[in-house]
Amino acid sequence: MNIHFSILDTSSVSSILPFIQELTHRKFSDAVLLERFQKMIDQNYECVGIYNDNTLIGCCGLWYQMRHYSGASCELDHFFIQSEYRSQGIGNTFIAWLEAHAQSKNCEALELNSYVANAASHKLYFREGFKILGFHFLKKIK
């Protein structure tokens, strides 16, 4: 395996849609997701691809913001690795890369939300030093 990580350019964000569809259990059409991602790109967001040679095998979105409780923060979003590549240490290596990348942007903390049912990812996050600080609530208003 030749695993490496790279910031996706804005024109290639559509390449991660199959991963997002799997992660969200196909709740949204590709058109809706692509429209949302195009808007996200203008809101302090970037996306990192995980590659095995030239094949995209995963991704993670990054949101940069200032938080009153953590200072300059990078929030990991839609952290995804294809199932056949899991449990091979890629997640650990990726988190180390993400941490270094966030530090290069003067971030003081990494944070993330994880679906409650995604217990396998929770094990990874705990091993990598993440702590549960609270619950993420959502109320749809439209």
ABEGO torsion letter per residue (X at the ends): XBBBBBBBBAAAAAAAAAAAAAAAGGABBAAAAAAAAAAAAAAGBBBBBBBBEABBABBBBBBBBBBAAAEBBBBBBGBBBBAAABGAGAAAAAAAAAAAAAAAAGBABBBBBBBAABAAAAAAAAAAGBBBAEBBBBBBAX
